[in-house]
């Protein structure tokens, strides 16, 4: 069933706002970001971002030289 929803979606591990994140794109379009916050070597929070305004900010971060 996951194949139906994830077909054509590419995932990349990167850094966003200084934290590890998983980026989801389809046909080059940024769909969302899942960011992970770590404390004491363990995941303390997981944040999903799909708000278009916030994704514009992330898109700019990812395209900086």
Helices and strands as residue ranges (DSSP letters): H 2-6, E 9-16, E 19-26, E 29-39, E 42-49, H 52-63
